Amino acid sequence: LEQIGTLLEELEAQCEHGMKKVNTLSSDGDLEETLLEPVEDKPLTDKEKKTIYLFDNNRGVFQDLKEQLEIFGFTTIDVTSFSDLETIEGWNRNKLVIIDATALNEIEGAEIRLATLKSARKNRLKIVFISEKNDFDIRLQAVRAGGDDFFIAPVEIGRLIDTIYKLTRSEERRVGKECRSRWSPSP
């Protein structure tokens, strides 16, 4: 087990430095050098893509956030009404809604409509609220509406992205996984 741990550490270090060789453990327990070749990245299907719906109630507060999320490879779609959310088909674990928490106060019945929508989607709808105020009543409304997380603006993008991956049950953030998946042993 100690040798396997050492091998994984070497693989991660080599990936970080762009190397294409790794020591592997043979069936008889000896270390041997293996040449790795790049594997073509397959394009993600629509079901695999991370799609973030940004509901900001026509205030435009998410423009910077939208740009940051797109830099990190997320597909973002602006949503300006609950009707838009209700018509989205194919909710899966790779879709998430970020909502300006002020919408809970500005739109009549928002809390109930979101909770109903989440229930109708069998809790596959993941909701993150962002508020400009650290207000207990807004947080309580977010919980009642089915919110999965709550942030105070300005949002630290790294923390938000970690939350998105956690809520969409993704493993892409694991250290070294991306590097290991880009290379496979040659035949």
Buried (B, 14 or more C-beta within 10 A) or exposed (E): EEEEEEBEEBBBEBBEEEEEEBBBEEEEEEEEEBEBEEEEEEEEEEEEBBBBBBBBBEEEBBEEBBEBBEEEEBBBBBBBEBEEBEEBEEBEBBBBBBBBBBBBBEBEEBBEBBBBBBEEBEEEBBBBBBBBEEBEEBBEBBBEBBBBBBBBBEBEBEEBBEBBBEBBEBEEEEEBEEBBEEBEEEE
